[in-house]
Amino acid sequence: MQLQQRIQTFQQDHPKFVPFIMAIKDNALQEGTVLGVTVTTPDGRKIESNIKLTANDIETIKMMSDPGAMS
């Protein structure tokens, strides 16, 4: 219950994030896609990483996005 409330609050605070994730899930999850993440701290420091998706990565992402698969 508490997790659901946190997720709802996150979605309200960041309304563009869920549509972005859905667009990725529907259009960009394919072998060879490079997934990059950049974190910028309040003091301006940047931490970056990326991975090239494999078939196993895609299967894991799909399993995590299906609530029934986790039980």
PDB file of N, CA, C and O in Angstrom:
ATOM      1  N   MET A   1       0.818  -1.181   0.000  1.00  0.00           N
ATOM      2  CA  MET A   1       0.000   0.000   0.000  1.00  0.00           C
ATOM      3  C   MET A   1       0.875   1.264   0.000  1.00  0.00           C
ATOM      4  O   MET A   1       0.637   2.193  -0.772  1.00  0.00           O
ATOM      5  N   GLN A   2       1.873   1.286   0.861  1.00  0.00           N
ATOM      6  CA  GLN A   2       2.755   2.443   0.931  1.00  0.00           C
ATOM      7  C   GLN A   2       3.519   2.625  -0.380  1.00  0.00           C
ATOM      8  O   GLN A   2       3.736   3.754  -0.820  1.00  0.00           O
ATOM      9  N   LEU A   3       3.926   1.524  -1.000  1.00  0.00           N
ATOM     10  CA  LEU A   3       4.634   1.604  -2.277  1.00  0.00           C
ATOM     11  C   LEU A   3       3.737   2.206  -3.344  1.00  0.00           C
ATOM     12  O   LEU A   3       4.195   3.034  -4.133  1.00  0.00           O
ATOM     13  N   GLN A   4       2.485   1.815  -3.388  1.00  0.00           N
ATOM     14  CA  GLN A   4       1.547   2.370  -4.378  1.00  0.00           C
ATOM     15  C   GLN A   4       1.409   3.877  -4.201  1.00  0.00           C
ATOM     16  O   GLN A   4       1.371   4.616  -5.185  1.00  0.00           O
ATOM     17  N   GLN A   5       1.334   4.339  -2.953  1.00  0.00           N
ATOM     18  CA  GLN A   5       1.232   5.774  -2.693  1.00  0.00           C
ATOM     19  C   GLN A   5       2.488   6.501  -3.158  1.00  0.00           C
ATOM     20  O   GLN A   5       2.407   7.591  -3.724  1.00  0.00           O
ATOM     21  N   ARG A   6       3.642   5.899  -2.920  1.00  0.00           N
ATOM     22  CA  ARG A   6       4.901   6.517  -3.347  1.00  0.00           C
ATOM     23  C   ARG A   6       4.974   6.607  -4.866  1.00  0.00           C
ATOM     24  O   ARG A   6       5.423   7.611  -5.417  1.00  0.00           O
ATOM     25  N   ILE A   7       4.525   5.542  -5.540  1.00  0.00           N
ATOM     26  CA  ILE A   7       4.525   5.541  -7.003  1.00  0.00           C
ATOM     27  C   ILE A   7       3.583   6.612  -7.539  1.00  0.00           C
ATOM     28  O   ILE A   7       3.925   7.318  -8.488  1.00  0.00           O
ATOM     29  N   GLN A   8       2.409   6.739  -6.945  1.00  0.00           N
ATOM     30  CA  GLN A   8       1.459   7.773  -7.378  1.00  0.00           C
ATOM     31  C   GLN A   8       2.038   9.165  -7.175  1.00  0.00           C
ATOM     32  O   GLN A   8       1.899  10.026  -8.043  1.00  0.00           O
ATOM     33  N   THR A   9       2.683   9.393  -6.046  1.00  0.00           N
ATOM     34  CA  THR A   9       3.313  10.691  -5.785  1.00  0.00           C
ATOM     35  C   THR A   9       4.415  10.967  -6.796  1.00  0.00           C
ATOM     36  O   THR A   9       4.523  12.080  -7.311  1.00  0.00           O
ATOM     37  N   PHE A  10       5.236   9.959  -7.082  1.00  0.00           N
ATOM     38  CA  PHE A  10       6.305  10.110  -8.065  1.00  0.00           C
ATOM     39  C   PHE A  10       5.729  10.483  -9.425  1.00  0.00           C
ATOM     40  O   PHE A  10       6.258  11.365 -10.102  1.00  0.00           O
ATOM     41  N   GLN A  11       4.647   9.817  -9.829  1.00  0.00           N
ATOM     42  CA  GLN A  11       4.023  10.098 -11.123  1.00  0.00           C
ATOM     43  C   GLN A  11       3.449  11.514 -11.161  1.00  0.00           C
ATOM     44  O   GLN A  11       3.517  12.178 -12.196  1.00  0.00           O
ATOM     45  N   GLN A  12       2.890  11.980 -10.053  1.00  0.00           N
ATOM     46  CA  GLN A  12       2.366  13.348  -9.995  1.00  0.00           C
ATOM     47  C   GLN A  12       3.495  14.368 -10.053  1.00  0.00           C
ATOM     48  O   GLN A  12       3.367  15.410 -10.696  1.00  0.00           O
ATOM     49  N   ASP A  13       4.598  14.065  -9.382  1.00  0.00           N
ATOM     50  CA  ASP A  13       5.738  14.990  -9.361  1.00  0.00           C
ATOM     51  C   ASP A  13       6.500  15.026 -10.680  1.00  0.00           C
ATOM     52  O   ASP A  13       7.132  16.030 -11.009  1.00  0.00           O
ATOM     53  N   HIS A  14       6.442  13.917 -11.442  1.00  0.00           N
ATOM     54  CA  HIS A  14       7.204  13.798 -12.686  1.00  0.00           C
ATOM     55  C   HIS A  14       6.304  13.237 -13.792  1.00  0.00           C
ATOM     56  O   HIS A  14       6.490  12.096 -14.215  1.00  0.00           O
ATOM     57  N   PRO A  15       5.333  14.025 -14.262  1.00  0.00           N
ATOM     58  CA  PRO A  15       4.315  13.506 -15.188  1.00  0.00           C
ATOM     59  C   PRO A  15       4.846  13.062 -16.555  1.00  0.00           C
ATOM     60  O   PRO A  15       4.166  12.298 -17.240  1.00  0.00           O
ATOM     61  N   LYS A  16       6.000  13.496 -16.966  1.00  0.00           N
ATOM     62  CA  LYS A  16       6.533  13.101 -18.276  1.00  0.00           C
ATOM     63  C   LYS A  16       7.319  11.790 -18.225  1.00  0.00           C
ATOM     64  O   LYS A  16       7.624  11.209 -19.267  1.00  0.00           O
ATOM     65  N   PHE A  17       7.648  11.321 -17.017  1.00  0.00           N
ATOM     66  CA  PHE A  17       8.509  10.147 -16.898  1.00  0.00           C
ATOM     67  C   PHE A  17       7.825   8.865 -17.363  1.00  0.00           C
ATOM     68  O   PHE A  17       8.413   8.096 -18.123  1.00  0.00           O
ATOM     69  N   VAL A  18       6.601   8.625 -16.921  1.00  0.00           N
ATOM     70  CA  VAL A  18       5.913   7.387 -17.303  1.00  0.00           C
ATOM     71  C   VAL A  18       5.675   7.321 -18.816  1.00  0.00           C
ATOM     72  O   VAL A  18       5.930   6.273 -19.410  1.00  0.00           O
ATOM     73  N   PRO A  19       5.197   8.390 -19.468  1.00  0.00           N
ATOM     74  CA  PRO A  19       5.072   8.318 -20.934  1.00  0.00           C
ATOM     75  C   PRO A  19       6.413   8.063 -21.627  1.00  0.00           C
ATOM     76  O   PRO A  19       6.467   7.370 -22.642  1.00  0.00           O
ATOM     77  N   PHE A  20       7.490   8.622 -21.080  1.00  0.00           N
ATOM     78  CA  PHE A  20       8.822   8.383 -21.634  1.00  0.00           C
ATOM     79  C   PHE A  20       9.178   6.898 -21.540  1.00  0.00           C
ATOM     80  O   PHE A  20       9.643   6.303 -22.512  1.00  0.00           O
ATOM     81  N   ILE A  21       8.958   6.310 -20.374  1.00  0.00           N
ATOM     82  CA  ILE A  21       9.250   4.889 -20.183  1.00  0.00           C
ATOM     83  C   ILE A  21       8.384   4.034 -21.105  1.00  0.00           C
ATOM     84  O   ILE A  21       8.869   3.053 -21.670  1.00  0.00           O
ATOM     85  N   MET A  22       7.108   4.393 -21.265  1.00  0.00           N
ATOM     86  CA  MET A  22       6.226   3.631 -22.146  1.00  0.00           C
ATOM     87  C   MET A  22       6.699   3.724 -23.598  1.00  0.00           C
ATOM     88  O   MET A  22       6.635   2.738 -24.333  1.00  0.00           O
ATOM     89  N   ALA A  23       7.172   4.892 -24.013  1.00  0.00           N
ATOM     90  CA  ALA A  23       7.680   5.056 -25.383  1.00  0.00           C
ATOM     91  C   ALA A  23       8.917   4.188 -25.594  1.00  0.00           C
ATOM     92  O   ALA A  23       9.081   3.583 -26.653  1.00  0.00           O
ATOM     93  N   ILE A  24       9.770   4.128 -24.604  1.00  0.00           N
ATOM     94  CA  ILE A  24      10.955   3.272 -24.699  1.00  0.00           C
ATOM     95  C   ILE A  24      10.529   1.814 -24.790  1.00  0.00           C
ATOM     96  O   ILE A  24      10.996   1.068 -25.651  1.00  0.00           O
ATOM     97  N   LYS A  25       9.640   1.423 -23.894  1.00  0.00           N
ATOM     98  CA  LYS A  25       9.192   0.029 -23.848  1.00  0.00           C
ATOM     99  C   LYS A  25       8.554  -0.394 -25.162  1.00  0.00           C
ATOM    100  O   LYS A  25       8.761  -1.513 -25.630  1.00  0.00           O
ATOM    101  N   ASP A  26       7.781   0.504 -25.752  1.00  0.00           N
ATOM    102  CA  ASP A  26       7.055   0.171 -26.978  1.00  0.00           C
ATOM    103  C   ASP A  26       7.885   0.331 -28.249  1.00  0.00           C
ATOM    104  O   ASP A  26       7.593  -0.312 -29.257  1.00  0.00           O
ATOM    105  N   ASN A  27       8.913   1.176 -28.218  1.00  0.00           N
ATOM    106  CA  ASN A  27       9.608   1.504 -29.465  1.00  0.00           C
ATOM    107  C   ASN A  27      11.110   1.260 -29.491  1.00  0.00           C
ATOM    108  O   ASN A  27      11.687   1.153 -30.574  1.00  0.00           O
ATOM    109  N   ALA A  28      11.748   1.169 -28.360  1.00  0.00           N
ATOM    110  CA  ALA A  28      13.215   1.162 -28.379  1.00  0.00           C
ATOM    111  C   ALA A  28      13.849  -0.064 -27.748  1.00  0.00           C
ATOM    112  O   ALA A  28      15.069  -0.213 -27.803  1.00  0.00           O
ATOM    113  N   LEU A  29      13.066  -0.940 -27.155  1.00  0.00           N
ATOM    114  CA  LEU A  29      13.663  -2.118 -26.535  1.00  0.00           C
ATOM    115  C   LEU A  29      13.955  -3.171 -27.583  1.00  0.00           C
ATOM    116  O   LEU A  29      13.117  -4.014 -27.899  1.00  0.00           O
ATOM    117  N   GLN A  30      15.156  -3.103 -28.110  1.00  0.00           N
ATOM    118  CA  GLN A  30      15.604  -4.100 -29.056  1.00  0.00           C
ATOM    119  C   GLN A  30      17.091  -4.347 -28.842  1.00  0.00           C
ATOM    120  O   GLN A  30      17.818  -3.479 -28.358  1.00  0.00           O
ATOM    121  N   GLU A  31      17.519  -5.519 -29.204  1.00  0.00           N
ATOM    122  CA  GLU A  31      18.922  -5.871 -29.027  1.00  0.00           C
ATOM    123  C   GLU A  31      19.807  -4.844 -29.725  1.00  0.00           C
ATOM    124  O   GLU A  31      19.563  -4.471 -30.872  1.00  0.00           O
ATOM    125  N   GLY A  32      20.840  -4.396 -29.011  1.00  0.00           N
ATOM    126  CA  GLY A  32      21.761  -3.429 -29.584  1.00  0.00           C
ATOM    127  C   GLY A  32      21.459  -1.990 -29.211  1.00  0.00           C
ATOM    128  O   GLY A  32      22.309  -1.119 -29.397  1.00  0.00           O
ATOM    129  N   THR A  33      20.263  -1.715 -28.685  1.00  0.00           N
ATOM    130  CA  THR A  33      19.946  -0.368 -28.222  1.00  0.00           C
ATOM    131  C   THR A  33      20.883  -0.011 -27.073  1.00  0.00           C
ATOM    132  O   THR A  33      21.125  -0.836 -26.192  1.00  0.00           O
ATOM    133  N   VAL A  34      21.409   1.209 -27.074  1.00  0.00           N
ATOM    134  CA  VAL A  34      22.261   1.669 -25.986  1.00  0.00           C
ATOM    135  C   VAL A  34      21.409   2.497 -25.030  1.00  0.00           C
ATOM    136  O   VAL A  34      20.799   3.494 -25.417  1.00  0.00           O
ATOM    137  N   LEU A  35      21.383   2.060 -23.773  1.00  0.00           N
ATOM    138  CA  LEU A  35      20.634   2.745 -22.726  1.00  0.00           C
ATOM    139  C   LEU A  35      21.633   3.543 -21.906  1.00  0.00           C
ATOM    140  O   LEU A  35      22.507   2.964 -21.260  1.00  0.00           O
ATOM    141  N   GLY A  36      21.514   4.870 -21.925  1.00  0.00           N
ATOM    142  CA  GLY A  36      22.445   5.730 -21.213  1.00  0.00           C
ATOM    143  C   GLY A  36      21.757   6.474 -20.090  1.00  0.00           C
ATOM    144  O   GLY A  36      20.594   6.862 -20.199  1.00  0.00           O
ATOM    145  N   VAL A  37      22.493   6.667 -19.005  1.00  0.00           N
ATOM    146  CA  VAL A  37      21.966   7.380 -17.846  1.00  0.00           C
ATOM    147  C   VAL A  37      22.992   8.416 -17.424  1.00  0.00           C
ATOM    148  O   VAL A  37      24.180   8.119 -17.298  1.00  0.00           O
ATOM    149  N   THR A  38      22.514   9.640 -17.206  1.00  0.00           N
ATOM    150  CA  THR A  38      23.361  10.700 -16.671  1.00  0.00           C
ATOM    151  C   THR A  38      22.705  11.236 -15.408  1.00  0.00           C
ATOM    152  O   THR A  38      21.529  11.599 -15.418  1.00  0.00           O
ATOM    153  N   VAL A  39      23.466  11.286 -14.325  1.00  0.00           N
ATOM    154  CA  VAL A  39      22.991  11.849 -13.071  1.00  0.00           C
ATOM    155  C   VAL A  39      23.799  13.118 -12.825  1.00  0.00           C
ATOM    156  O   VAL A  39      25.030  13.095 -12.842  1.00  0.00           O
ATOM    157  N   THR A  40      23.092  14.227 -12.595  1.00  0.00           N
ATOM    158  CA  THR A  40      23.757  15.490 -12.289  1.00  0.00           C
ATOM    159  C   THR A  40      23.401  15.871 -10.858  1.00  0.00           C
ATOM    160  O   THR A  40      22.231  16.082 -10.539  1.00  0.00           O
ATOM    161  N   THR A  41      24.405  15.958 -10.003  1.00  0.00           N
ATOM    162  CA  THR A  41      24.179  16.301  -8.599  1.00  0.00           C
ATOM    163  C   THR A  41      23.898  17.800  -8.477  1.00  0.00           C
ATOM    164  O   THR A  41      24.183  18.554  -9.407  1.00  0.00           O
ATOM    165  N   PRO A  42      23.344  18.242  -7.348  1.00  0.00           N
ATOM    166  CA  PRO A  42      23.068  19.676  -7.174  1.00  0.00           C
ATOM    167  C   PRO A  42      24.298  20.564  -7.335  1.00  0.00           C
ATOM    168  O   PRO A  42      24.179  21.729  -7.713  1.00  0.00           O
ATOM    169  N   ASP A  43      25.484  20.015  -7.049  1.00  0.00           N
ATOM    170  CA  ASP A  43      26.701  20.829  -7.199  1.00  0.00           C
ATOM    171  C   ASP A  43      27.287  20.764  -8.612  1.00  0.00           C
ATOM    172  O   ASP A  43      28.370  21.294  -8.861  1.00  0.00           O
ATOM    173  N   GLY A  44      26.560  20.105  -9.552  1.00  0.00           N
ATOM    174  CA  GLY A  44      26.967  20.100 -10.947  1.00  0.00           C
ATOM    175  C   GLY A  44      27.818  18.919 -11.377  1.00  0.00           C
ATOM    176  O   GLY A  44      28.174  18.822 -12.551  1.00  0.00           O
ATOM    177  N   ARG A  45      28.151  18.027 -10.471  1.00  0.00           N
ATOM    178  CA  ARG A  45      28.956  16.854 -10.816  1.00  0.00           C
ATOM    179  C   ARG A  45      28.102  15.878 -11.630  1.00  0.00           C
ATOM    180  O   ARG A  45      26.942  15.639 -11.295  1.00  0.00           O
ATOM    181  N   LYS A  46      28.673  15.319 -12.691  1.00  0.00           N
ATOM    182  CA  LYS A  46      27.952  14.379 -13.554  1.00  0.00           C
ATOM    183  C   LYS A  46      28.544  12.985 -13.435  1.00  0.00           C
ATOM    184  O   LYS A  46      29.760  12.790 -13.430  1.00  0.00           O
ATOM    185  N   ILE A  47      27.635  12.026 -13.340  1.00  0.00           N
ATOM    186  CA  ILE A  47      28.012  10.617 -13.321  1.00  0.00           C
ATOM    187  C   ILE A  47      27.239   9.966 -14.456  1.00  0.00           C
ATOM    188  O   ILE A  47      26.014  10.071 -14.516  1.00  0.00           O
ATOM    189  N   GLU A  48      27.948   9.294 -15.358  1.00  0.00           N
ATOM    190  CA  GLU A  48      27.319   8.724 -16.544  1.00  0.00           C
ATOM    191  C   GLU A  48      27.656   7.247 -16.687  1.00  0.00           C
ATOM    192  O   GLU A  48      28.723   6.786 -16.280  1.00  0.00           O
ATOM    193  N   SER A  49      26.718   6.524 -17.276  1.00  0.00           N
ATOM    194  CA  SER A  49      26.954   5.121 -17.587  1.00  0.00           C
ATOM    195  C   SER A  49      26.034   4.728 -18.733  1.00  0.00           C
ATOM    196  O   SER A  49      25.027   5.391 -18.980  1.00  0.00           O
ATOM    197  N   ASN A  50      26.378   3.656 -19.428  1.00  0.00           N
ATOM    198  CA  ASN A  50      25.488   3.145 -20.463  1.00  0.00           C
ATOM    199  C   ASN A  50      25.711   1.654 -20.631  1.00  0.00           C
ATOM    200  O   ASN A  50      26.763   1.118 -20.282  1.00  0.00           O
ATOM    201  N   ILE A  51      24.692   0.994 -21.176  1.00  0.00           N
ATOM    202  CA  ILE A  51      24.791  -0.424 -21.494  1.00  0.00           C
ATOM    203  C   ILE A  51      24.162  -0.655 -22.861  1.00  0.00           C
ATOM    204  O   ILE A  51      23.215   0.027 -23.254  1.00  0.00           O
ATOM    205  N   LYS A  52      24.700  -1.615 -23.562  1.00  0.00           N
ATOM    206  CA  LYS A  52      24.102  -2.047 -24.826  1.00  0.00           C
ATOM    207  C   LYS A  52      23.209  -3.232 -24.486  1.00  0.00           C
ATOM    208  O   LYS A  52      23.681  -4.241 -23.962  1.00  0.00           O
ATOM    209  N   LEU A  53      21.905  -3.107 -24.787  1.00  0.00           N
ATOM    210  CA  LEU A  53      20.943  -4.127 -24.403  1.00  0.00           C
ATOM    211  C   LEU A  53      21.143  -5.438 -25.148  1.00  0.00           C
ATOM    212  O   LEU A  53      21.362  -5.470 -26.359  1.00  0.00           O
ATOM    213  N   THR A  54      21.058  -6.515 -24.378  1.00  0.00           N
ATOM    214  CA  THR A  54      21.090  -7.862 -24.938  1.00  0.00           C
ATOM    215  C   THR A  54      19.679  -8.444 -24.863  1.00  0.00           C
ATOM    216  O   THR A  54      18.789  -7.844 -24.261  1.00  0.00           O
ATOM    217  N   ALA A  55      19.480  -9.597 -25.468  1.00  0.00           N
ATOM    218  CA  ALA A  55      18.174 -10.263 -25.405  1.00  0.00           C
ATOM    219  C   ALA A  55      17.807 -10.559 -23.952  1.00  0.00           C
ATOM    220  O   ALA A  55      16.643 -10.418 -23.577  1.00  0.00           O
ATOM    221  N   ASN A  56      18.773 -10.966 -23.128  1.00  0.00           N
ATOM    222  CA  ASN A  56      18.507 -11.231 -21.711  1.00  0.00           C
ATOM    223  C   ASN A  56      18.087  -9.966 -20.973  1.00  0.00           C
ATOM    224  O   ASN A  56      17.185 -10.014 -20.136  1.00  0.00           O
ATOM    225  N   ASP A  57      18.728  -8.828 -21.272  1.00  0.00           N
ATOM    226  CA  ASP A  57      18.358  -7.558 -20.647  1.00  0.00           C
ATOM    227  C   ASP A  57      16.903  -7.217 -20.959  1.00  0.00           C
ATOM    228  O   ASP A  57      16.146  -6.818 -20.075  1.00  0.00           O
ATOM    229  N   ILE A  58      16.525  -7.378 -22.213  1.00  0.00           N
ATOM    230  CA  ILE A  58      15.169  -7.033 -22.648  1.00  0.00           C
ATOM    231  C   ILE A  58      14.154  -7.919 -21.947  1.00  0.00           C
ATOM    232  O   ILE A  58      13.111  -7.436 -21.504  1.00  0.00           O
ATOM    233  N   GLU A  59      14.443  -9.196 -21.843  1.00  0.00           N
ATOM    234  CA  GLU A  59      13.534 -10.116 -21.147  1.00  0.00           C
ATOM    235  C   GLU A  59      13.382  -9.720 -19.684  1.00  0.00           C
ATOM    236  O   GLU A  59      12.276  -9.755 -19.145  1.00  0.00           O
ATOM    237  N   THR A  60      14.482  -9.345 -19.038  1.00  0.00           N
ATOM    238  CA  THR A  60      14.438  -8.914 -17.638  1.00  0.00           C
ATOM    239  C   THR A  60      13.600  -7.650 -17.489  1.00  0.00           C
ATOM    240  O   THR A  60      12.781  -7.558 -16.575  1.00  0.00           O
ATOM    241  N   ILE A  61      13.791  -6.683 -18.367  1.00  0.00           N
ATOM    242  CA  ILE A  61      13.021  -5.434 -18.315  1.00  0.00           C
ATOM    243  C   ILE A  61      11.536  -5.720 -18.496  1.00  0.00           C
ATOM    244  O   ILE A  61      10.706  -5.155 -17.785  1.00  0.00           O
ATOM    245  N   LYS A  62      11.197  -6.586 -19.434  1.00  0.00           N
ATOM    246  CA  LYS A  62       9.796  -6.940 -19.654  1.00  0.00           C
ATOM    247  C   LYS A  62       9.207  -7.626 -18.427  1.00  0.00           C
ATOM    248  O   LYS A  62       8.063  -7.362 -18.057  1.00  0.00           O
ATOM    249  N   MET A  63       9.977  -8.500 -17.798  1.00  0.00           N
ATOM    250  CA  MET A  63       9.493  -9.170 -16.583  1.00  0.00           C
ATOM    251  C   MET A  63       9.265  -8.174 -15.457  1.00  0.00           C
ATOM    252  O   MET A  63       8.281  -8.285 -14.726  1.00  0.00           O
ATOM    253  N   MET A  64      10.151  -7.209 -15.308  1.00  0.00           N
ATOM    254  CA  MET A  64      10.001  -6.212 -14.249  1.00  0.00           C
ATOM    255  C   MET A  64       8.820  -5.287 -14.499  1.00  0.00           C
ATOM    256  O   MET A  64       8.226  -4.771 -13.552  1.00  0.00           O
ATOM    257  N   SER A  65       8.473  -5.070 -15.766  1.00  0.00           N
ATOM    258  CA  SER A  65       7.363  -4.162 -16.066  1.00  0.00           C
ATOM    259  C   SER A  65       6.003  -4.851 -15.976  1.00  0.00           C
ATOM    260  O   SER A  65       4.968  -4.197 -16.104  1.00  0.00           O
ATOM    261  N   ASP A  66       5.998  -6.186 -15.753  1.00  0.00           N
ATOM    262  CA  ASP A  66       4.764  -6.945 -15.604  1.00  0.00           C
ATOM    263  C   ASP A  66       4.592  -7.300 -14.129  1.00  0.00           C
ATOM    264  O   ASP A  66       5.288  -8.182 -13.626  1.00  0.00           O
ATOM    265  N   PRO A  67       3.679  -6.629 -13.427  1.00  0.00           N
ATOM    266  CA  PRO A  67       3.525  -6.873 -11.980  1.00  0.00           C
ATOM    267  C   PRO A  67       3.250  -8.341 -11.649  1.00  0.00           C
ATOM    268  O   PRO A  67       3.680  -8.815 -10.598  1.00  0.00           O
ATOM    269  N   GLY A  68       2.549  -9.066 -12.511  1.00  0.00           N
ATOM    270  CA  GLY A  68       2.242 -10.463 -12.254  1.00  0.00           C
ATOM    271  C   GLY A  68       3.439 -11.379 -12.338  1.00  0.00           C
ATOM    272  O   GLY A  68       3.445 -12.458 -11.745  1.00  0.00           O
ATOM    273  N   ALA A  69       4.458 -10.955 -13.073  1.00  0.00           N
ATOM    274  CA  ALA A  69       5.641 -11.796 -13.262  1.00  0.00           C
ATOM    275  C   ALA A  69       6.533 -11.817 -12.025  1.00  0.00           C
ATOM    276  O   ALA A  69       7.347 -12.727 -11.867  1.00  0.00           O
ATOM    277  N   MET A  70       6.392 -10.837 -11.159  1.00  0.00           N
ATOM    278  CA  MET A  70       7.269 -10.727  -9.998  1.00  0.00           C
ATOM    279  C   MET A  70       6.807 -11.575  -8.810  1.00  0.00           C
ATOM    280  O   MET A  70       7.563 -11.750  -7.854  1.00  0.00           O
ATOM    281  N   SER A  71       5.600 -12.096  -8.852  1.00  0.00           N
ATOM    282  CA  SER A  71       5.093 -12.852  -7.694  1.00  0.00           C
ATOM    283  C   SER A  71       5.398 -14.318  -7.786  1.00  0.00           C
ATOM    284  O   SER A  71       5.037 -15.081  -6.890  1.00  0.00           O
TER     285      SER A  71
END
